[in-house]
Amino acid sequence: MIKMRFFTLLPILALGSFACSSADVSSKMTFYHGQTIPGQFFKVVRSSPQEIEFEIKVDFKQVHMYHLILDENGKPVSEGWQPTTKIGQAYTLVMKPKAGDLFVEGKKYRLCIGSESPEKVFVTSNNYPCVADYEFVLAKK
């Protein structure tokens, strides 16, 4: 009876510990600069402490890509899968900060666009390759 409980609880405990350890994988990653794309292909349309809207004129082959906004220390402030389908010459990207974070005027940020999620990459490496990179400073209003 004890063995049965042990073998029943073991997978649950293993899944629980994996979920806890992978909860903030992005903070354990090193984000390598990808192709630096000229600024004319990116535009910050509007920004506030609660969100940033970009207009991006880059052609990606994938329909969805993983977008991260990193602060000047390389810490992800915002991240997630976003569509890259262009309407006209660009696609629009709206990113909101993680709970407890805000976007700060005058602060330097980096938009890192990748083809996989950090969780998937972290299984084999803690080095995340950005396919495209864009550094920007939020304008003071």
N, CA, C and O atoms as CSV, one atom per row, in Angstrom:
chain,resi,resn,atom,element,x,y,z
A,1,MET,N,N,0.820,-1.196,0.000
A,1,MET,CA,C,0.000,0.000,0.000
A,1,MET,C,C,0.867,1.265,0.000
A,1,MET,O,O,0.575,2.232,-0.703
A,2,ILE,N,N,1.931,1.239,0.796
A,2,ILE,CA,C,2.826,2.393,0.862
A,2,ILE,C,C,3.548,2.558,-0.473
A,2,ILE,O,O,3.708,3.676,-0.962
A,3,LYS,N,N,3.985,1.439,-1.063
A,3,LYS,CA,C,4.654,1.511,-2.364
A,3,LYS,C,C,3.725,2.087,-3.419
A,3,LYS,O,O,4.146,2.878,-4.263
A,4,MET,N,N,2.466,1.689,-3.369
A,4,MET,CA,C,1.495,2.164,-4.344
A,4,MET,C,C,1.326,3.685,-4.222
A,4,MET,O,O,1.288,4.387,-5.233
A,5,ARG,N,N,1.226,4.186,-3.006
A,5,ARG,CA,C,1.109,5.628,-2.800
A,5,ARG,C,C,2.365,6.345,-3.281
A,5,ARG,O,O,2.281,7.394,-3.920
A,6,PHE,N,N,3.519,5.782,-2.977
A,6,PHE,CA,C,4.786,6.389,-3.370
A,6,PHE,C,C,4.864,6.520,-4.887
A,6,PHE,O,O,5.200,7.584,-5.407
A,7,PHE,N,N,4.550,5.428,-5.599
A,7,PHE,CA,C,4.647,5.463,-7.051
A,7,PHE,C,C,3.535,6.294,-7.685
A,7,PHE,O,O,3.671,6.732,-8.828
A,8,THR,N,N,2.456,6.516,-6.975
A,8,THR,CA,C,1.397,7.391,-7.465
A,8,THR,C,C,1.784,8.848,-7.257
A,8,THR,O,O,1.519,9.688,-8.116
A,9,LEU,N,N,2.400,9.151,-6.135
A,9,LEU,CA,C,2.772,10.526,-5.820
A,9,LEU,C,C,4.055,10.978,-6.525
A,9,LEU,O,O,4.232,12.170,-6.776
A,10,LEU,N,N,4.933,10.054,-6.842
A,10,LEU,CA,C,6.208,10.401,-7.452
A,10,LEU,C,C,6.045,11.216,-8.741
A,10,LEU,O,O,6.692,12.255,-8.869
A,11,PRO,N,N,5.210,10.793,-9.703
A,11,PRO,CA,C,5.049,11.603,-10.921
A,11,PRO,C,C,4.446,12.980,-10.631
A,11,PRO,O,O,4.800,13.963,-11.283
A,12,ILE,N,N,3.548,13.052,-9.667
A,12,ILE,CA,C,2.933,14.334,-9.326
A,12,ILE,C,C,3.986,15.275,-8.751
A,12,ILE,O,O,4.033,16.450,-9.115
A,13,LEU,N,N,4.834,14.766,-7.854
A,13,LEU,CA,C,5.900,15.582,-7.281
A,13,LEU,C,C,6.906,16.003,-8.344
A,13,LEU,O,O,7.379,17.140,-8.336
A,14,ALA,N,N,7.233,15.099,-9.254
A,14,ALA,CA,C,8.182,15.426,-10.323
A,14,ALA,C,C,7.623,16.530,-11.218
A,14,ALA,O,O,8.336,17.475,-11.557
A,15,LEU,N,N,6.364,16.417,-11.599
A,15,LEU,CA,C,5.743,17.450,-12.431
A,15,LEU,C,C,5.674,18.776,-11.694
A,15,LEU,O,O,5.903,19.831,-12.286
A,16,GLY,N,N,5.364,18.730,-10.421
A,16,GLY,CA,C,5.298,19.949,-9.611
A,16,GLY,C,C,6.638,20.642,-9.516
A,16,GLY,O,O,6.711,21.865,-9.627
A,17,SER,N,N,7.693,19.885,-9.313
A,17,SER,CA,C,9.022,20.505,-9.215
A,17,SER,C,C,9.467,21.033,-10.570
A,17,SER,O,O,10.129,22.070,-10.632
A,18,PHE,N,N,9.124,20.348,-11.657
A,18,PHE,CA,C,9.463,20.842,-12.990
A,18,PHE,C,C,8.727,22.144,-13.277
A,18,PHE,O,O,9.309,23.082,-13.821
A,19,ALA,N,N,7.460,22.202,-12.917
A,19,ALA,CA,C,6.674,23.412,-13.144
A,19,ALA,C,C,7.255,24.588,-12.379
A,19,ALA,O,O,7.311,25.700,-12.904
A,20,CYS,N,N,7.687,24.360,-11.155
A,20,CYS,CA,C,8.269,25.433,-10.352
A,20,CYS,C,C,9.617,25.864,-10.912
A,20,CYS,O,O,9.923,27.056,-10.934
A,21,SER,N,N,10.413,24.928,-11.357
A,21,SER,CA,C,11.742,25.277,-11.852
A,21,SER,C,C,11.691,25.943,-13.213
A,21,SER,O,O,12.592,26.717,-13.539
A,22,SER,N,N,10.668,25.673,-14.026
A,22,SER,CA,C,10.594,26.265,-15.355
A,22,SER,C,C,9.730,27.515,-15.393
A,22,SER,O,O,9.543,28.105,-16.457
A,23,ALA,N,N,9.199,27.929,-14.240
A,23,ALA,CA,C,8.286,29.058,-14.210
A,23,ALA,C,C,8.924,30.346,-14.719
A,23,ALA,O,O,8.264,31.131,-15.399
A,24,ASP,N,N,10.191,30.573,-14.405
A,24,ASP,CA,C,10.838,31.806,-14.835
A,24,ASP,C,C,12.145,31.500,-15.545
A,24,ASP,O,O,13.202,32.013,-15.178
A,25,VAL,N,N,12.061,30.666,-16.554
A,25,VAL,CA,C,13.228,30.252,-17.327
A,25,VAL,C,C,13.898,31.461,-17.975
A,25,VAL,O,O,15.126,31.517,-18.043
A,26,SER,N,N,13.121,32.419,-18.449
A,26,SER,CA,C,13.670,33.558,-19.176
A,26,SER,C,C,14.697,34.334,-18.362
A,26,SER,O,O,15.643,34.886,-18.925
A,27,SER,N,N,14.523,34.383,-17.053
A,27,SER,CA,C,15.469,35.132,-16.228
A,27,SER,C,C,16.815,34.419,-16.117
A,27,SER,O,O,17.798,35.026,-15.692
A,28,LYS,N,N,16.875,33.137,-16.493
A,28,LYS,CA,C,18.115,32.357,-16.425
A,28,LYS,C,C,18.825,32.288,-17.770
A,28,LYS,O,O,19.870,31.648,-17.888
A,29,MET,N,N,18.272,32.935,-18.773
A,29,MET,CA,C,18.813,32.850,-20.128
A,29,MET,C,C,19.765,34.010,-20.420
A,29,MET,O,O,19.674,35.081,-19.820
A,30,THR,N,N,20.669,33.766,-21.346
A,30,THR,CA,C,21.493,34.805,-21.939
A,30,THR,C,C,20.947,35.010,-23.337
A,30,THR,O,O,20.857,34.064,-24.120
A,31,PHE,N,N,20.582,36.240,-23.653
A,31,PHE,CA,C,19.955,36.539,-24.937
A,31,PHE,C,C,21.002,37.101,-25.888
A,31,PHE,O,O,21.433,38.246,-25.752
A,32,TYR,N,N,21.409,36.267,-26.866
A,32,TYR,CA,C,22.425,36.674,-27.814
A,32,TYR,C,C,21.834,37.528,-28.910
A,32,TYR,O,O,20.767,37.233,-29.447
A,33,HIS,N,N,22.554,38.601,-29.236
A,33,HIS,CA,C,22.108,39.505,-30.293
A,33,HIS,C,C,22.036,38.755,-31.614
A,33,HIS,O,O,22.941,38.012,-31.994
A,34,GLY,N,N,20.958,38.974,-32.272
A,34,GLY,CA,C,20.794,38.406,-33.595
A,34,GLY,C,C,21.165,39.456,-34.608
A,34,GLY,O,O,21.959,40.357,-34.339
A,35,GLN,N,N,20.587,39.328,-35.756
A,35,GLN,CA,C,20.828,40.295,-36.820
A,35,GLN,C,C,20.305,41.651,-36.367
A,35,GLN,O,O,19.133,41.781,-36.011
A,36,THR,N,N,21.161,42.649,-36.378
A,36,THR,CA,C,20.723,43.998,-36.031
A,36,THR,C,C,20.089,44.601,-37.271
A,36,THR,O,O,20.736,44.772,-38.304
A,37,ILE,N,N,18.841,44.910,-37.146
A,37,ILE,CA,C,18.072,45.420,-38.279
A,37,ILE,C,C,17.994,46.938,-38.163
A,37,ILE,O,O,17.734,47.451,-37.075
A,38,PRO,N,N,18.208,47.661,-39.241
A,38,PRO,CA,C,18.180,49.131,-39.183
A,38,PRO,C,C,16.883,49.669,-38.574
A,38,PRO,O,O,15.809,49.090,-38.739
A,39,GLY,N,N,17.013,50.776,-37.879
A,39,GLY,CA,C,15.897,51.389,-37.169
A,39,GLY,C,C,14.691,51.728,-38.014
A,39,GLY,O,O,13.575,51.777,-37.498
A,40,GLN,N,N,14.887,51.965,-39.309
A,40,GLN,CA,C,13.731,52.335,-40.134
A,40,GLN,C,C,12.724,51.196,-40.302
A,40,GLN,O,O,11.614,51.417,-40.786
A,41,PHE,N,N,13.110,49.973,-39.903
A,41,PHE,CA,C,12.190,48.842,-39.982
A,41,PHE,C,C,11.359,48.673,-38.713
A,41,PHE,O,O,10.472,47.821,-38.662
A,42,PHE,N,N,11.642,49.479,-37.686
A,42,PHE,CA,C,10.919,49.432,-36.411
A,42,PHE,C,C,10.458,50.835,-36.054
A,42,PHE,O,O,11.158,51.818,-36.300
A,43,LYS,N,N,9.287,50.911,-35.479
A,43,LYS,CA,C,8.791,52.209,-35.024
A,43,LYS,C,C,7.991,51.989,-33.744
A,43,LYS,O,O,7.102,51.139,-33.702
A,44,VAL,N,N,8.309,52.757,-32.699
A,44,VAL,CA,C,7.478,52.746,-31.496
A,44,VAL,C,C,6.346,53.721,-31.781
A,44,VAL,O,O,6.552,54.934,-31.818
A,45,VAL,N,N,5.158,53.185,-31.980
A,45,VAL,CA,C,3.993,53.998,-32.336
A,45,VAL,C,C,3.507,54.779,-31.126
A,45,VAL,O,O,3.208,55.969,-31.218
A,46,ARG,N,N,3.433,54.098,-29.997
A,46,ARG,CA,C,3.026,54.743,-28.744
A,46,ARG,C,C,3.552,53.914,-27.586
A,46,ARG,O,O,3.824,52.721,-27.718
A,47,SER,N,N,3.686,54.581,-26.451
A,47,SER,CA,C,4.146,53.860,-25.264
A,47,SER,C,C,3.577,54.500,-24.011
A,47,SER,O,O,3.300,55.698,-23.965
A,48,SER,N,N,3.415,53.678,-23.015
A,48,SER,CA,C,2.983,54.105,-21.688
A,48,SER,C,C,3.643,53.131,-20.716
A,48,SER,O,O,4.242,52.145,-21.146
A,49,PRO,N,N,3.546,53.388,-19.427
A,49,PRO,CA,C,4.109,52.420,-18.467
A,49,PRO,C,C,3.459,51.039,-18.584
A,49,PRO,O,O,4.059,50.045,-18.175
A,50,GLN,N,N,2.233,50.960,-19.139
A,50,GLN,CA,C,1.501,49.697,-19.208
A,50,GLN,C,C,1.614,48.960,-20.538
A,50,GLN,O,O,1.292,47.773,-20.596
A,51,GLU,N,N,2.064,49.626,-21.622
A,51,GLU,CA,C,2.216,48.929,-22.890
A,51,GLU,C,C,3.025,49.738,-23.896
A,51,GLU,O,O,3.124,50.963,-23.820
A,52,ILE,N,N,3.594,49.005,-24.833
A,52,ILE,CA,C,4.322,49.613,-25.947
A,52,ILE,C,C,3.753,49.023,-27.230
A,52,ILE,O,O,3.554,47.813,-27.336
A,53,GLU,N,N,3.495,49.886,-28.196
A,53,GLU,CA,C,3.020,49.430,-29.507
A,53,GLU,C,C,4.105,49.720,-30.549
A,53,GLU,O,O,4.601,50.841,-30.659
A,54,PHE,N,N,4.454,48.687,-31.302
A,54,PHE,CA,C,5.452,48.794,-32.357
A,54,PHE,C,C,4.797,48.595,-33.707
A,54,PHE,O,O,3.759,47.945,-33.825
A,55,GLU,N,N,5.423,49.167,-34.723
A,55,GLU,CA,C,5.112,48.860,-36.107
A,55,GLU,C,C,6.407,48.258,-36.663
A,55,GLU,O,O,7.452,48.907,-36.646
A,56,ILE,N,N,6.334,47.028,-37.150
A,56,ILE,CA,C,7.533,46.304,-37.582
A,56,ILE,C,C,7.407,45.945,-39.060
A,56,ILE,O,O,6.426,45.336,-39.486
A,57,LYS,N,N,8.420,46.337,-39.833
A,57,LYS,CA,C,8.411,46.130,-41.284
A,57,LYS,C,C,9.366,45.023,-41.719
A,57,LYS,O,O,9.864,45.049,-42.845
A,58,VAL,N,N,9.627,44.062,-40.853
A,58,VAL,CA,C,10.536,42.960,-41.165
A,58,VAL,C,C,9.714,41.773,-41.662
A,58,VAL,O,O,8.648,41.477,-41.123
A,59,ASP,N,N,10.219,41.096,-42.695
A,59,ASP,CA,C,9.555,39.904,-43.219
A,59,ASP,C,C,10.099,38.666,-42.508
A,59,ASP,O,O,11.287,38.361,-42.607
A,60,PHE,N,N,9.239,37.963,-41.799
A,60,PHE,CA,C,9.607,36.708,-41.165
A,60,PHE,C,C,8.871,35.584,-41.881
A,60,PHE,O,O,7.732,35.758,-42.313
A,61,LYS,N,N,9.521,34.435,-42.005
A,61,LYS,CA,C,8.887,33.290,-42.669
A,61,LYS,C,C,7.853,32.640,-41.761
A,61,LYS,O,O,6.874,32.072,-42.245
A,62,GLN,N,N,8.060,32.717,-40.446
A,62,GLN,CA,C,7.119,32.114,-39.502
A,62,GLN,C,C,5.929,33.041,-39.278
A,62,GLN,O,O,6.067,34.264,-39.278
A,63,VAL,N,N,4.770,32.442,-39.090
A,63,VAL,CA,C,3.542,33.204,-38.879
A,63,VAL,C,C,3.484,33.771,-37.462
A,63,VAL,O,O,2.890,34.827,-37.246
A,64,HIS,N,N,4.090,33.086,-36.501
A,64,HIS,CA,C,4.183,33.551,-35.115
A,64,HIS,C,C,5.637,33.452,-34.683
A,64,HIS,O,O,6.327,32.487,-35.011
A,65,MET,N,N,6.098,34.457,-33.944
A,65,MET,CA,C,7.455,34.419,-33.396
A,65,MET,C,C,7.395,34.868,-31.941
A,65,MET,O,O,6.455,35.540,-31.517
A,66,TYR,N,N,8.418,34.483,-31.190
A,66,TYR,CA,C,8.470,34.818,-29.767
A,66,TYR,C,C,9.126,36.190,-29.620
A,66,TYR,O,O,10.258,36.389,-30.060
A,67,HIS,N,N,8.419,37.131,-29.006
A,67,HIS,CA,C,8.901,38.499,-28.831
A,67,HIS,C,C,9.203,38.739,-27.355
A,67,HIS,O,O,8.395,38.413,-26.485
A,68,LEU,N,N,10.362,39.307,-27.086
A,68,LEU,CA,C,10.760,39.656,-25.717
A,68,LEU,C,C,11.215,41.105,-25.689
A,68,LEU,O,O,11.909,41.563,-26.597
A,69,ILE,N,N,10.829,41.819,-24.656
A,69,ILE,CA,C,11.406,43.131,-24.392
A,69,ILE,C,C,12.283,42.953,-23.172
A,69,ILE,O,O,11.813,42.587,-22.095
A,70,LEU,N,N,13.582,43.220,-23.361
A,70,LEU,CA,C,14.562,43.060,-22.297
A,70,LEU,C,C,14.974,44.437,-21.794
A,70,LEU,O,O,15.091,45.379,-22.578
A,71,ASP,N,N,15.196,44.554,-20.478
A,71,ASP,CA,C,15.694,45.821,-19.954
A,71,ASP,C,C,17.197,45.897,-20.196
A,71,ASP,O,O,17.775,44.985,-20.787
A,72,GLU,N,N,17.832,46.971,-19.747
A,72,GLU,CA,C,19.264,47.162,-20.023
A,72,GLU,C,C,20.155,46.115,-19.350
A,72,GLU,O,O,21.330,45.993,-19.699
A,73,ASN,N,N,19.612,45.360,-18.391
A,73,ASN,CA,C,20.360,44.285,-17.734
A,73,ASN,C,C,20.085,42.922,-18.363
A,73,ASN,O,O,20.598,41.907,-17.893
A,74,GLY,N,N,19.285,42.893,-19.415
A,74,GLY,CA,C,18.961,41.635,-20.087
A,74,GLY,C,C,17.837,40.862,-19.430
A,74,GLY,O,O,17.621,39.694,-19.752
A,75,LYS,N,N,17.114,41.495,-18.510
A,75,LYS,CA,C,15.988,40.846,-17.834
A,75,LYS,C,C,14.722,41.041,-18.676
A,75,LYS,O,O,14.397,42.166,-19.056
A,76,PRO,N,N,14.008,39.949,-18.968
A,76,PRO,CA,C,12.754,40.087,-19.722
A,76,PRO,C,C,11.690,40.835,-18.920
A,76,PRO,O,O,11.337,40.446,-17.807
A,77,VAL,N,N,11.195,41.910,-19.510
A,77,VAL,CA,C,10.147,42.711,-18.891
A,77,VAL,C,C,8.795,42.331,-19.477
A,77,VAL,O,O,7.757,42.490,-18.834
A,78,SER,N,N,8.824,41.825,-20.708
A,78,SER,CA,C,7.610,41.434,-21.417
A,78,SER,C,C,7.992,40.342,-22.407
A,78,SER,O,O,9.070,40.383,-23.000
A,79,GLU,N,N,7.100,39.360,-22.585
A,79,GLU,CA,C,7.406,38.300,-23.538
A,79,GLU,C,C,6.154,37.546,-23.943
A,79,GLU,O,O,5.155,37.534,-23.224
A,80,GLY,N,N,6.223,36.912,-25.113
A,80,GLY,CA,C,5.127,36.075,-25.559
A,80,GLY,C,C,5.133,35.869,-27.066
A,80,GLY,O,O,5.814,36.574,-27.811
A,81,TRP,N,N,4.345,34.870,-27.497
A,81,TRP,CA,C,4.170,34.581,-28.923
A,81,TRP,C,C,3.280,35.655,-29.524
A,81,TRP,O,O,2.256,36.018,-28.945
A,82,GLN,N,N,3.670,36.160,-30.681
A,82,GLN,CA,C,2.894,37.194,-31.364
A,82,GLN,C,C,2.861,36.885,-32.866
A,82,GLN,O,O,3.829,36.360,-33.416
A,83,PRO,N,N,1.752,37.210,-33.522
A,83,PRO,CA,C,1.682,37.001,-34.973
A,83,PRO,C,C,2.583,37.990,-35.711
A,83,PRO,O,O,2.768,39.124,-35.271
A,84,THR,N,N,3.139,37.547,-36.832
A,84,THR,CA,C,4.020,38.400,-37.635
A,84,THR,C,C,3.457,38.646,-39.033
A,84,THR,O,O,4.180,39.054,-39.942
A,85,THR,N,N,2.174,38.396,-39.191
A,85,THR,CA,C,1.529,38.594,-40.482
A,85,THR,C,C,1.369,40.091,-40.738
A,85,THR,O,O,0.760,40.816,-39.951
A,86,LYS,N,N,1.928,40.526,-41.851
A,86,LYS,CA,C,1.885,41.945,-42.176
A,86,LYS,C,C,0.542,42.329,-42.786
A,86,LYS,O,O,-0.049,41.583,-43.567
A,87,ILE,N,N,0.093,43.490,-42.412
A,87,ILE,CA,C,-1.062,44.113,-43.051
A,87,ILE,C,C,-0.484,45.333,-43.753
A,87,ILE,O,O,-0.091,46.305,-43.107
A,88,GLY,N,N,-0.435,45.276,-45.050
A,88,GLY,CA,C,0.280,46.311,-45.796
A,88,GLY,C,C,1.770,46.029,-45.715
A,88,GLY,O,O,2.214,44.927,-46.036
A,89,GLN,N,N,2.550,47.025,-45.284
A,89,GLN,CA,C,3.996,46.873,-45.237
A,89,GLN,C,C,4.520,46.481,-43.856
A,89,GLN,O,O,5.721,46.257,-43.705
A,90,ALA,N,N,3.652,46.392,-42.847
A,90,ALA,CA,C,4.142,46.145,-41.486
A,90,ALA,C,C,3.141,45.324,-40.686
A,90,ALA,O,O,1.980,45.179,-41.071
A,91,TYR,N,N,3.619,44.786,-39.555
A,91,TYR,CA,C,2.712,44.200,-38.585
A,91,TYR,C,C,2.808,45.000,-37.299
A,91,TYR,O,O,3.836,45.604,-36.993
A,92,THR,N,N,1.722,44.988,-36.560
A,92,THR,CA,C,1.640,45.741,-35.311
A,92,THR,C,C,1.864,44.781,-34.155
A,92,THR,O,O,1.338,43.668,-34.135
A,93,LEU,N,N,2.650,45.233,-33.200
A,93,LEU,CA,C,2.970,44.442,-32.023
A,93,LEU,C,C,2.671,45.283,-30.789
A,93,LEU,O,O,3.194,46.388,-30.647
A,94,VAL,N,N,1.834,44.764,-29.899
A,94,VAL,CA,C,1.550,45.432,-28.632
A,94,VAL,C,C,2.040,44.527,-27.516
A,94,VAL,O,O,1.619,43.375,-27.409
A,95,MET,N,N,2.933,45.051,-26.684
A,95,MET,CA,C,3.518,44.276,-25.585
A,95,MET,C,C,3.192,44.959,-24.262
A,95,MET,O,O,3.302,46.177,-24.123
A,96,LYS,N,N,2.790,44.139,-23.299
A,96,LYS,CA,C,2.493,44.619,-21.947
A,96,LYS,C,C,3.539,44.033,-21.001
A,96,LYS,O,O,3.996,42.909,-21.208
A,97,PRO,N,N,3.924,44.787,-19.958
A,97,PRO,CA,C,4.932,44.261,-19.035
A,97,PRO,C,C,4.376,43.131,-18.174
A,97,PRO,O,O,3.167,42.996,-17.990
A,98,LYS,N,N,5.302,42.324,-17.654
A,98,LYS,CA,C,4.914,41.267,-16.720
A,98,LYS,C,C,4.356,41.906,-15.454
A,98,LYS,O,O,4.600,43.080,-15.178
A,99,ALA,N,N,3.614,41.126,-14.697
A,99,ALA,CA,C,3.051,41.612,-13.436
A,99,ALA,C,C,4.175,42.159,-12.553
A,99,ALA,O,O,5.204,41.510,-12.366
A,100,GLY,N,N,3.963,43.343,-12.024
A,100,GLY,CA,C,4.950,43.962,-11.147
A,100,GLY,C,C,5.978,44.812,-11.868
A,100,GLY,O,O,6.762,45.503,-11.217
A,101,ASP,N,N,6.001,44.782,-13.195
A,101,ASP,CA,C,6.935,45.595,-13.985
A,101,ASP,C,C,6.175,46.701,-14.699
A,101,ASP,O,O,4.970,46.598,-14.929
A,102,LEU,N,N,6.891,47.753,-15.042
A,102,LEU,CA,C,6.361,48.849,-15.839
A,102,LEU,C,C,7.429,49.268,-16.835
A,102,LEU,O,O,8.618,49.066,-16.592
A,103,PHE,N,N,7.019,49.844,-17.941
A,103,PHE,CA,C,7.954,50.424,-18.885
A,103,PHE,C,C,8.258,51.843,-18.407
A,103,PHE,O,O,7.348,52.589,-18.046
A,104,VAL,N,N,9.541,52.214,-18.407
A,104,VAL,CA,C,9.973,53.491,-17.848
A,104,VAL,C,C,10.514,54.396,-18.953
A,104,VAL,O,O,11.356,53.986,-19.752
A,105,GLU,N,N,10.015,55.639,-18.983
A,105,GLU,CA,C,10.493,56.625,-19.956
A,105,GLU,C,C,11.974,56.888,-19.740
A,105,GLU,O,O,12.448,56.942,-18.605
A,106,GLY,N,N,12.701,57.052,-20.841
A,106,GLY,CA,C,14.123,57.355,-20.772
A,106,GLY,C,C,15.008,56.137,-20.544
A,106,GLY,O,O,16.233,56.256,-20.541
A,107,LYS,N,N,14.411,54.980,-20.354
A,107,LYS,CA,C,15.171,53.754,-20.103
A,107,LYS,C,C,15.432,53.029,-21.418
A,107,LYS,O,O,14.598,53.041,-22.324
A,108,LYS,N,N,16.610,52.394,-21.510
A,108,LYS,CA,C,16.991,51.654,-22.708
A,108,LYS,C,C,16.414,50.237,-22.637
A,108,LYS,O,O,16.521,49.561,-21.614
A,109,TYR,N,N,15.805,49.805,-23.735
A,109,TYR,CA,C,15.233,48.462,-23.853
A,109,TYR,C,C,15.742,47.812,-25.132
A,109,TYR,O,O,16.355,48.453,-25.986
A,110,ARG,N,N,15.469,46.537,-25.229
A,110,ARG,CA,C,15.858,45.770,-26.409
A,110,ARG,C,C,14.716,44.836,-26.776
A,110,ARG,O,O,14.234,44.077,-25.935
A,111,LEU,N,N,14.287,44.890,-28.021
A,111,LEU,CA,C,13.287,43.963,-28.535
A,111,LEU,C,C,14.039,42.812,-29.185
A,111,LEU,O,O,14.782,43.004,-30.148
A,112,CYS,N,N,13.838,41.618,-28.648
A,112,CYS,CA,C,14.482,40.404,-29.156
A,112,CYS,C,C,13.372,39.534,-29.745
A,112,CYS,O,O,12.401,39.207,-29.062
A,113,ILE,N,N,13.522,39.166,-31.006
A,113,ILE,CA,C,12.528,38.327,-31.666
A,113,ILE,C,C,13.186,36.992,-31.982
A,113,ILE,O,O,14.222,36.939,-32.644
A,114,GLY,N,N,12.574,35.917,-31.503
A,114,GLY,CA,C,13.140,34.588,-31.694
A,114,GLY,C,C,12.155,33.629,-32.324
A,114,GLY,O,O,10.965,33.923,-32.442
A,115,SER,N,N,12.662,32.479,-32.725
A,115,SER,CA,C,11.810,31.500,-33.389
A,115,SER,C,C,11.283,30.429,-32.445
A,115,SER,O,O,10.422,29.640,-32.833
A,116,GLU,N,N,11.780,30.385,-31.215
A,116,GLU,CA,C,11.332,29.410,-30.214
A,116,GLU,C,C,11.082,30.112,-28.885
A,116,GLU,O,O,11.536,31.238,-28.679
A,117,SER,N,N,10.372,29.458,-27.998
A,117,SER,CA,C,10.180,30.004,-26.663
A,117,SER,C,C,11.431,29.735,-25.831
A,117,SER,O,O,12.119,28.743,-26.069
A,118,PRO,N,N,11.739,30.585,-24.873
A,118,PRO,CA,C,12.895,30.341,-24.009
A,118,PRO,C,C,12.803,28.999,-23.279
A,118,PRO,O,O,13.830,28.364,-23.038
A,119,GLU,N,N,11.607,28.561,-22.926
A,119,GLU,CA,C,11.427,27.281,-22.237
A,119,GLU,C,C,11.912,26.119,-23.097
A,119,GLU,O,O,12.537,25.187,-22.591
A,120,LYS,N,N,11.626,26.173,-24.390
A,120,LYS,CA,C,12.054,25.098,-25.286
A,120,LYS,C,C,13.576,25.121,-25.474
A,120,LYS,O,O,14.218,24.071,-25.488
A,121,VAL,N,N,14.140,26.302,-25.617
A,121,VAL,CA,C,15.584,26.428,-25.793
A,121,VAL,C,C,16.316,26.004,-24.527
A,121,VAL,O,O,17.382,25.393,-24.600
A,122,PHE,N,N,15.750,26.325,-23.366
A,122,PHE,CA,C,16.387,26.062,-22.075
A,122,PHE,C,C,16.592,24.569,-21.813
A,122,PHE,O,O,17.441,24.197,-21.002
A,123,VAL,N,N,15.831,23.720,-22.483
A,123,VAL,CA,C,15.986,22.273,-22.322
A,123,VAL,C,C,17.393,21.847,-22.737
A,123,VAL,O,O,17.965,20.934,-22.141
A,124,THR,N,N,17.951,22.499,-23.750
A,124,THR,CA,C,19.279,22.123,-24.242
A,124,THR,C,C,20.357,23.174,-23.981
A,124,THR,O,O,21.544,22.849,-24.018
A,125,SER,N,N,19.974,24.424,-23.719
A,125,SER,CA,C,20.962,25.486,-23.556
A,125,SER,C,C,20.343,26.673,-22.820
A,125,SER,O,O,19.128,26.866,-22.856
A,126,ASN,N,N,21.179,27.465,-22.155
A,126,ASN,CA,C,20.663,28.689,-21.545
A,126,ASN,C,C,21.018,29.909,-22.399
A,126,ASN,O,O,20.950,31.044,-21.927
A,127,ASN,N,N,21.398,29.670,-23.656
A,127,ASN,CA,C,21.707,30.732,-24.605
A,127,ASN,C,C,20.579,30.851,-25.611
A,127,ASN,O,O,20.334,29.940,-26.403
A,128,TYR,N,N,19.893,31.991,-25.570
A,128,TYR,CA,C,18.755,32.208,-26.460
A,128,TYR,C,C,19.207,33.043,-27.661
A,128,TYR,O,O,19.680,34.166,-27.485
A,129,PRO,N,N,19.067,32.509,-28.880
A,129,PRO,CA,C,19.463,33.275,-30.066
A,129,PRO,C,C,18.316,34.156,-30.564
A,129,PRO,O,O,17.251,33.659,-30.932
A,130,CYS,N,N,18.545,35.444,-30.569
A,130,CYS,CA,C,17.556,36.363,-31.127
A,130,CYS,C,C,17.741,36.365,-32.639
A,130,CYS,O,O,18.860,36.514,-33.129
A,131,VAL,N,N,16.655,36.202,-33.374
A,131,VAL,CA,C,16.710,36.242,-34.831
A,131,VAL,C,C,16.859,37.693,-35.285
A,131,VAL,O,O,17.580,37.993,-36.237
A,132,ALA,N,N,16.165,38.580,-34.585
A,132,ALA,CA,C,16.225,40.010,-34.888
A,132,ALA,C,C,16.315,40.775,-33.579
A,132,ALA,O,O,15.749,40.366,-32.565
A,133,ASP,N,N,17.027,41.881,-33.614
A,133,ASP,CA,C,17.262,42.717,-32.441
A,133,ASP,C,C,16.963,44.170,-32.764
A,133,ASP,O,O,17.252,44.652,-33.859
A,134,TYR,N,N,16.381,44.856,-31.798
A,134,TYR,CA,C,16.141,46.284,-31.962
A,134,TYR,C,C,16.280,46.940,-30.590
A,134,TYR,O,O,15.520,46.641,-29.669
A,135,GLU,N,N,17.252,47.831,-30.464
A,135,GLU,CA,C,17.442,48.563,-29.210
A,135,GLU,C,C,16.742,49.912,-29.338
A,135,GLU,O,O,16.777,50.553,-30.388
A,136,PHE,N,N,16.105,50.325,-28.241
A,136,PHE,CA,C,15.380,51.602,-28.259
A,136,PHE,C,C,15.329,52.169,-26.853
A,136,PHE,O,O,15.503,51.463,-25.860
A,137,VAL,N,N,15.084,53.470,-26.806
A,137,VAL,CA,C,14.877,54.171,-25.541
A,137,VAL,C,C,13.490,54.777,-25.607
A,137,VAL,O,O,13.136,55.438,-26.584
A,138,LEU,N,N,12.703,54.548,-24.557
A,138,LEU,CA,C,11.354,55.125,-24.554
A,138,LEU,C,C,11.458,56.639,-24.385
A,138,LEU,O,O,12.047,57.131,-23.423
A,139,ALA,N,N,10.890,57.351,-25.317
A,139,ALA,CA,C,10.955,58.814,-25.310
A,139,ALA,C,C,10.219,59.377,-24.095
A,139,ALA,O,O,9.174,58.873,-23.683
A,140,LYS,N,N,10.800,60.433,-23.540
A,140,LYS,CA,C,10.140,61.132,-22.427
A,140,LYS,C,C,9.076,62.026,-23.017
A,140,LYS,O,O,9.277,62.652,-24.058
A,141,LYS,N,N,7.945,62.079,-22.346
A,141,LYS,CA,C,6.829,62.883,-22.856
A,141,LYS,C,C,6.745,64.216,-22.164
A,141,LYS,O,O,5.863,65.018,-22.472
